[in-house]
Amino acid sequence: MTDNLFRKRELLSRDDLILPWRPLYDLFESVLNSKHEHYGLKLLSTSIENQLKSLVRVCRAYFSVESTQEMLDQWRPLLCPFDVSMAKGCAYFELFLPTLLPPKEHHRGFKLWLDEFLELWDTCHNGSQWEVHLGVLLTRLANHNIGYIDWTPYIPKIYNRFLRGLELPVGRMLRGPGRVFDITVYCLWLVAIMGGSSGSIAREHMSKLFKAIETFFHPSNTGQWTIMLNHLLIQLPLNFNKRVHRERYKKPCWETPVPDSYKLTDDDITEFVKGMTNIVTIAMFGKTECITSSKAIQCMSLLRPEITIPAILERLYPAMETLTEPHRLTSCMICISSAARPMLEGSKYYPQGRTHLLPILNLCLPGIDSNDFKKSMVTFQLIASFASLVPFVDCSLATQHRSDLTEIEKEICSSTSQFEDFILLMFDRIFALVENSARDHSSRMDSAIPERLNPQESMLEVALAATVSSVLQQCSQSIYHSALQKIYRYATSNVFEIKVAGKYVANIVRAAAKTKPEKALKLFVPTFVEKIRMLTANAEIQNEEDVDDELLWYLLLLSEVVKSNGEALLAYKDQLKEVLSATLYLKCKEASRLSKDMLKNILKNLLTFYVKDFLSVQTDIDQPLSEYLAIRDWAKAGDLDTLNVGWHISSQQEIAFGRELLEIYLKDQLTSLQRHIDGEKTLTRDELFARLNIIVACLEGSAFKLPQLQGEQINLIDRDFCLSPKPQHAHVCDFPNQGISFDGQNVRNMVATVLQRLLEHVLQTSEDDIKSLKQIIQIYNNLISFRGLAKDEFTRKWKNFQAVKKSMANTLVGKNKHIRALLIDRAQIQHENRTLYSGNKVFTDIHKKMLDDLLKLSVSTYRGVRQTAQAVLQISFSAFTYSYKLFLPDILKFLKNDPDTSHYQFKGSLYVLSGQLKNCLALKADWWTLSEVWPALCEASHSEKPSIMKAMDGLADRVHAIYETLEITVNVSESSKKLAEKFLESTTEPKVSAGPLTVAELENAVKIETKRQENNLSLYHHLVERLTKLAGDKDLYWKFREMSLEFIGLQIRQDVKLPVNTINLFLKSLIHDTLAVRKLALSAVTAILKQQRRPFKKITVDPYKIANVAPPGEEMPLLPGNRADNDWVLYDSDNRIDSEEKWNAATFVEKTHWGFYSWPKKLEVYAASVDQPSLGHHNTEIYEDYEKQFYEHFTNEEYVKKLIDFLSLEEHKGHDRFQSKNYMLFKALFKNFGDTFLSVIKPHVERLVDDTSHETHDSSQRCAAEIIAGLIRGAKLWTYQKYTAMWEWLVPVIRKVTCSMTVETIADWGVCFSTASESQDPRKMYPMLELLLDSPLNGQGGSFGDSSRLFILQGAFSQQEWRIPDVLHRLLQYLQPHLSHSYKNVRDRIGSVLTSIFLYDYKVIKSGSPFKCPSRSPFIDLILPQLEILRDAKLADISTQTNGASNKDVSMEDNAEREGEDEEEESHKTAIKLCKTVMKWLQTNCARMHFVLPSNLFKLIPIIAPLTSITKDIDLTRDARVTLVVMSQAYIDPQVVPLVISTIKEVVELSSWHARTSILNYIQVMVFYNLFSFQPDEYKEEIKDIVLHLLCDDQLEVRELAAQTLSGFLHCGYLEMNQKLLNHFEMLSSTKIKKRKRLTDAFNPASLLKRHAGVLGLSAFVQASPYDVSEFMPRILMDLSYHLEDPQPIQMTVKKTLSDFRRTHHDNWQDHKQKFTDDQLVVLTDLLVSPNYYA
């Protein structure tokens, strides 16, 4: 509702309305972050989140100017990058922050947070969820405030994020789990930052982006990135169009306008369209990109048709002239269809576009091909698109009558003489298609059963009908006459079967008749009637079951011809009545069906309100050429003010004719049925079915003019709740005296009376007459709810309209520039929508009787009858709100265990209850309904038939999945009441019709509401009591006891406590033998504990007072991180809280994020444990009744043992994991009852931990982990004595755990300690922290034990985040001696732990405080000297010394030297182990860190790069390669680029050629993924120099990889393909090589190397253009041809280049060869096919 109110935001300014934000926030928080929903105490709709977000989005434009600061104060404390609260806080900012404030208020709006949030966004590069929220917020800000923010410093960073988000495959790279990246947001951002002072920079970056990604759109390049690129194709042009529309066409309103200096210029638009066109013309031929390309073309052709459309036409015309590439043809046709309107508008930018219409139409006709379905469909789409825009008028003589024509108009007028020929040729192609689609006559086995068209035939039928209709509607009188004659001749000279080909021709005939009915009917009706008269002249035909195909043919054609203007039908009413009389009662079912269709169509077109004219212009197109020139109205937009819609409104003559037909045929059927019921003249089943069909036809054809059922009204709701009943209307359009009746009697009532008697008669005499019963049900549906249009048909029309509207919309100009046909279609749909949903909906006694009949049929013995009746019954229930209540007792009656109730009645009633989705009666938001239905379902256990059990399970599953918590009481605030009173008393227009309420009315309303709520509460208790009784009934079938428990579980709620007996039931069910029951009970008991938990006391504290520091001033900068005011929440091992006095005096802050960024304005924490409610009593007298139940059960040792035995059972062998539900149960127990039950549970925990058996240890330890986690979390508010006593017992248990973990249990213990540490103050958790930090690498359990202890330590410490710097420093110091541990699994885990340690070495914003947590810089400085031994020259020896000893004997005199070598070898091994640990750290660092690559990490690249070649140590090689790959894909801050380049140079200078290949692979990915950070010319020159230097490397592999790298840089546009670079390579390639005197002589290495480098450079130029021919390529190929006889490896390089060129350019060689001269083509042909090529 709010969306509708705010839909036109421009009409309601901020001066008119200011809304408070906090009520929306409170609602959002209470619903979406409810503490009760997780426990099942509040069940909400799955759509409520989107609904609330939508509500906030439409309201935020009206938040007050003070709201920004208030929101910052509210949610800044959530901003901790290491905590999940960061995503929550950023999500709130993204959703709520207003960005539409006027410029004068910007200082109180986005300027309060922009710099801060930009820094946050800039420091996070790893795709975390909160980064996405900030991106959305910044995008919205940029879009709403174009011209008011300088984005220039951030443009390269924004483009880098965009390019990285596409995850395009470049070089050697790894695909991770996928970044969180919303391309729609970034496309809008890129468009919003264009223009103004930064316009040239943004435009330059956009061009470079297009160049970089262009190749990935090629059809041969497909992968996971294709989906993202498809979104780009759609979103970027669409958002660009929206901005141009906003700046140039949108009406001014209160929203901030774009300053003139920042508006997009014509040059901006031209450059953008050029760049996008280059991409789209490549992508359009892809397998999936054709549709997305067409959408992009639609947008771009509106901007610059002179650029976009010629590019498409260049590809369309060649495709139309060839038969070998149908995919290219269909792609081009789809794309040109999307640009049809801009092409034909004849704008000043592209006036010649209209000259292409006739050539395209003529060339596309061969596309109508029965052998190619897709091509035919696309061709029909193309013709229909053009036809809807162009009046087909021959204007070729206009040059003789007008002197105001331009040269282009003269050319167009001349071409219009081809319209008639085109249309006639089109029908020739269509008729050929029809003939080839005809089915064999012999396939017709039973003509009474219409055969369904297959999907292709159905789609072709719709496309054919739409195309022919579009063409004929646009024809002038002369062209239409020619087309009509052709259609007439074809229809009267052929006879086809009526299933496929017949339908096609009938649709063509109908289109002709609807366009100009007077002409068409004059031609068709007499002929068809005469044919039918001749074929039915023989009286014997009435009894023939199979009639002549010719009769069926003409009946089909006539039944479609009458779908024309009802007024035109009046001239042929006698002939039509004659045909109806002759054919309506034929025994042939197919002929009779066609006759009934004819009757229905005649009535519908006589009596319905519809549009007659869909012409694209509102003027007469047959005017003289001197007065009207049709070509000037091509693609013209319709004008709403002069639309001149031609509506068909039934005249009195039409109504009289309709009434006459009804009196003849409907009355006759009713009379016949009455005689059949009375036994005067019995009808056979076929005769009865035929007469019912005639009634259906009459009702469906005349429904619009038949008044609704009339009778005594039945109130379905209590009128006390309605201030004034809504007026009811008998007719939708309010045309008085147009309703049809029989002698003043309501027609629907007459039919209903007869049909009710007939139904009773059929059920008594022939209950198995399924066909007749289904027709009776259909008639009931028509009588109750049919008003001339079925809902399914309307939905289909609406979807089709939306699709056409989208394809024909001018998004650039705006909403009101639709073509006339579309506007008329919208008017027709609006009328139909009103017809469908308006009208009289009064529920009467007639309705009730009919629904009683439908309910009886819904439980029929026959399935077909049941299903049909159930569907109509559900429609009726939906039409009349609350009507189901009248029939609910009768429905539930069939669920009772009654011998008179049949299986079918039982089953039918279940399906009636199930309904459709939320129409399910078991899900109605009504307490009386639930209290009746749910117990009835649970009691219906007397049938075990599989079909019934399946239906019952389906119904129960639906209830469980969809049920939403139903309110018992609704509290209305006093402020809401006052607003309502003020609204009712308002005197402004429009006034409230009810007027102000009196005091008595208000008091009465309060009484009514109080009574209603009391009744709801009573019904709730009644429902729970009944279900509890059923769940405890041992005589009830087990499945239904489970259902009862499940239903009770759905009724556990926060505001009403469960009865004690229900609680007792669930507690007993915890140890039930059935697993499903135990699971239900477990969830329920946990929810009950949450529901009935005692409130704990909270106090407000001042964190600055506790820290003994002054609060910060308003002007002080934010200092996220460690500060003097948050030092007191950090854990300090030297100042532990180890006494009761300290414990009670301490202020514990459980939320980890509080204090990191800032403190909440009001900091609430739990009061000291001594001030909390007393827990852990053993005196049952002080417990409440529900607590006594828990006490009795959980102090019972046998009960507890059985419960824990069940919880420790294995459910899925090898797949069970830590169960959060089990943990939540024990957490709630210990939180509610303290240590009351701990003494009973302790022995079982110890027993589970001690279990080491192979079969059960995993499930036992898993259960122990769940209990321990619940105990630690539940003890949060215990007193000091109880808390310390717990840890005194737990510490030995946990020590035992750390020594007994196995592969199967390590994950469970990790979750246990991580969960236990979550949301806990570390000062309170010091026993666990110190325990886990105590010698984790002690060797117990071997390497697995060490790595496992580190694993659980890592999980527990990570939950404490930034608050344990002391612990992290100690942990780092402990790990340093173990960095070169002997075992790989330990080293890997240490590397992962190092990431967790250094995670907090991260400056959130520039003004942030330094962290006290460990810094990586000292650590790197510590390990670098130890790794220096691995650098460069010593590498070759390392691999040999590390991986196996020599087999040679060592002489005695070498022993002394060998001892030194052994020491060196050991140091090498230690260094390699250390390096493996460091590389593991770097890999996990890139995955988990927010700022991935700080500058100090680049010091490690020169050490890692050479290690990629140690083939004898596979692990080392793999780790080195993976490390370099992940580092190459990481984001690089622009300030670090010089350091990166210097690091690359350092690696290049290493002696290992493997290091140089590694760094080349690194450069390829690193530069592309940070393309816009490396754009400055000095960086480009340095990168180019590095690559060119390596191109001349001594090692062949390095040179080849350097050439590949150069090719990639040239290809993506990073380096320019200029003459200077080309001359450089030509100079190198021309280096002279001294000829060898003998074959055994060697070439001069230096000369050969230079020459090869030049050839490689030239090859890089060729390979940089794999899908086109650059301006340099012909010359380069000629240069390469001179090197085919050069020595190796030059010859091999040339051959490979030529081979690749041939392979990549083969598909489009006809286009590419135009770039070469004839001489070059001769040489090139010789190169590619000569013996040299195959050598």
Salt bridges, closest charged atoms under 4 A:
GLU29 OE2 - LYS88 NZ 3.15
GLU49 OE2 - LYS53 NZ 3.06
GLU66 OE2 - ARG108 NH1 3.69
ASP83 OD1 - HIS1153 ND1 3.75
GLU94 OE1 - HIS133 ND1 3.10
GLU105 OE1 - ARG108 NE 3.15
GLU116 OE1 - ARG76 NH2 2.51
ASP122 OD2 - LYS157 NZ 2.67
GLU131 OE2 - ARG161 NH1 2.57
GLU167 OE1 - ARG175 NH2 3.41
GLU204 OE2 - LYS208 NZ 2.78
GLU247 OE2 - ARG243 NE 2.55
GLU255 OE2 - ARG9 NE 2.91
GLU255 OE1 - LYS250 NZ 3.94
ASP260 OD1 - LYS263 NZ 3.13
ASP266 OD1 - ARG248 NH2 3.11
ASP266 OD1 - ARG304 NH2 3.64
ASP268 OD1 - ARG203 NH1 2.64
GLU306 OE2 - ARG304 NE 3.74
GLU314 OE1 - ARG315 NH1 3.96
GLU325 OE1 - ARG328 NE 3.67
GLU345 OE2 - ARG341 NE 3.56
ASP404 OD1 - ARG402 NE 3.26
ASP404 OD2 - ARG632 NH1 3.13
GLU407 OE2 - LYS410 NZ 3.60
GLU409 OE2 - ARG632 NE 3.06
ASP428 OD1 - LYS486 NZ 2.77
GLU451 OE1 - ARG439 NH1 2.77
GLU457 OE1 - ARG439 NH2 2.87
GLU530 OE1 - ARG533 NH1 2.31
ASP549 OD2 - HIS441 ND1 3.41
ASP549 OD1 - ARG444 NH2 2.46
GLU560 OE1 - ARG510 NH1 3.40
GLU560 OE1 - LYS563 NZ 3.39
ASP574 OD1 - LYS577 NZ 3.91
GLU578 OE2 - ARG533 NE 2.61
GLU590 OE1 - LYS499 NZ 3.41
GLU590 OE2 - ARG593 NH2 2.17
ASP597 OD2 - ARG593 NH1 3.24
ASP613 OD2 - ARG820 NH2 3.18
ASP633 OD1 - LYS636 NZ 3.54
GLU654 OE1 - HIS648 NE2 2.53
GLU660 OE2 - LYS577 NZ 2.32
ASP668 OD2 - ARG691 NH1 3.72
ASP678 OD1 - ARG757 NH2 2.65
GLU680 OE1 - ARG675 NE 3.82
GLU700 OE1 - LYS600 NZ 3.60
ASP743 OD2 - LYS667 NZ 3.55
ASP768 OD1 - ARG685 NH2 2.42
GLU793 OE2 - LYS797 NZ 3.99
GLU832 OE2 - LYS797 NZ 2.93
ASP852 OD2 - LYS848 NZ 3.23
ASP926 OD1 - LYS885 NZ 3.03
GLU939 OE2 - ARG1026 NH2 3.71
ASP953 OD1 - LYS1039 NZ 3.55
GLU964 OE2 - LYS918 NZ 2.89
GLU974 OE2 - LYS977 NZ 3.38
GLU1009 OE2 - ARG1012 NH2 2.60
GLU1046 OE2 - HIS960 NE2 3.79
ASP1055 OD1 - ARG1053 NE 2.75
ASP1125 OD2 - ARG1123 NE 2.95
ASP1127 OD2 - LYS1412 NZ 2.94
ASP1138 OD1 - LYS1142 NZ 3.40
GLU1150 OE2 - LYS1324 NZ 2.96
GLU1164 OE2 - LYS1162 NZ 3.62
GLU1187 OE2 - ARG1094 NH2 3.08
ASP1205 OD2 - LYS1201 NZ 2.93
ASP1205 OD1 - ARG1247 NH2 3.35
GLU1210 OE1 - LYS1213 NZ 3.47
GLU1211 OE2 - LYS1079 NZ 2.67
GLU1211 OE2 - HIS1212 NE2 3.29
ASP1235 OD1 - LYS1282 NZ 3.50
ASP1250 OD1 - LYS1296 NZ 3.04
GLU1304 OE1 - HIS1257 NE2 3.50
ASP1308 OD2 - ARG1262 NE 3.00
GLU1318 OE1 - ARG1273 NH1 3.77
ASP1321 OD2 - ARG1323 NH2 2.75
GLU1330 OE2 - ARG1136 NH2 3.35
GLU1330 OE1 - ARG1370 NH2 2.74
ASP1334 OD2 - ARG1295 NH1 3.35
ASP1346 OD1 - ARG1349 NH2 2.65
ASP1346 OD2 - HIS1381 NE2 3.96
ASP1366 OD2 - ARG1370 NH1 3.30
ASP1388 OD2 - LYS1384 NZ 2.69
ASP1401 OD2 - ARG1416 NH1 3.27
ASP1421 OD1 - LYS1499 NZ 3.63
GLU1428 OE1 - ARG1431 NE 2.90
GLU1461 OE1 - ARG1458 NE 3.78
ASP1462 OD1 - ARG1458 NE 3.30
GLU1464 OE2 - HIS1468 NE2 3.47
GLU1465 OE2 - LYS1469 NZ 3.68
ASP1513 OD2 - LYS1476 NZ 3.29
ASP1515 OD1 - ARG1518 NH2 2.89
GLU1546 OE2 - ARG1431 NH1 2.95
GLU1581 OE2 - LYS1584 NZ 3.48
GLU1582 OE1 - LYS1545 NZ 2.65
ASP1593 OD1 - ARG1556 NE 2.67
GLU1626 OE1 - ARG1675 NH2 2.61
ASP1641 OD1 - ARG1638 NH2 3.42
ASP1686 OD2 - ARG1651 NE 2.64
ASP1686 OD2 - HIS1683 ND1 2.65
ASP1700 OD2 - LYS1696 NZ 3.08
ASP1700 OD1 - ARG1703 NH2 3.32
ASP1707 OD1 - HIS1706 ND1 3.79
